[in-house]
Amino acid sequence: MMHLRDMQQVVFATYHDTVSEQVFHHRAVLLGDAAHAMSPQLGQGANLALVDAASLADAIAKHPHNVCAALAAHDERRRDHVAFYARA
């Protein structure tokens, strides 16, 4: 076991939260950390990505013939939930 003797042994890391203003462009969509990267201390990276995927699947099912409408619906649906974690 390693014991800390001074602060030179400690590695500091900095994190930056990022939340895209819009998670889609044309027919491309960002999910998970690509859409909203947050500090790993929240422990929500995989959870948010899974919720993104489920939201996108629901939006496509509701708008099967209009990808742009599906992506816009997904973006709108996820905005408040992601904003909550960004504030946390």
N, C-alpha and C positions, 0 to 999 in steps of 0.2 A: 504494500500500500504506500502511495506517495503522500507525503505531508507537505503542505504549503509552508514555506519559510518566509517568502516576501512577495510583494505584489508583481514582481517580474515574472512569476510563474503563472499568473492568471492571464488568460486570454479574454479580451473584451471583444464583443461583437456588436455591431450596430445593425438595426433593421429599419426598413422604410416600408410603410404601408402604401400600397398603390391600389386605387380603384379606378377602373376605366370609366370615362364619362358615358361611353356607349360600348357595349360588349360585342357588337356585331358591325360588319361593314360588308355591304352587298350580301353574299351568301356565306361568308365566313363568320364564325362565332368563337369567342373566347370563353373558356370554362375554367373553373378552379383558380389556381394561382395566376394563370395568364390573365384573368379578368380582374382579380382582386387579391393580390399578394399581401399577406398580413404577417405580423410577428408570430413566430412559431409558439410563443408562450400561450397563445390562446388555445392551441391544440385543435383548431377547427379547419385546417387546410383540406384534409380528405373529406370531412363532412360537408363543407361548402361545395366542393367539387361534385360530390354525389347529389346534393340537392340541386345544383346547377343542371346536371345531366337529367334528373327527373323532371325539372321544370321545362327544359328544352324538349324532352320527349312529349310532355303534356301539350306544350304549345304547338308542336308539329302535328299532333293528333287532332287538335282543334282547328288547325289551318292547313290541312293536308295538301291543298293546291296553291298555297301562297307562302313560299318560304320567307319572304320579306316580312309579311304580317306575323308569321310564327316567331321570327327572331325579335321583332319589336315587342310582341306580347311577352316573350321570355325575359327580355331586358327590363321591361316595366315591372314584371312580377318579382324579379329578384332584387330590385333596387333598394327597397326598405330593409329587407333582411340583411343584405350585405352592409348597408349603412350602419345598422346596429352594431355589427362586429367591428367595423372600422372605428366607430366611436369608443368601443370597449378597449 
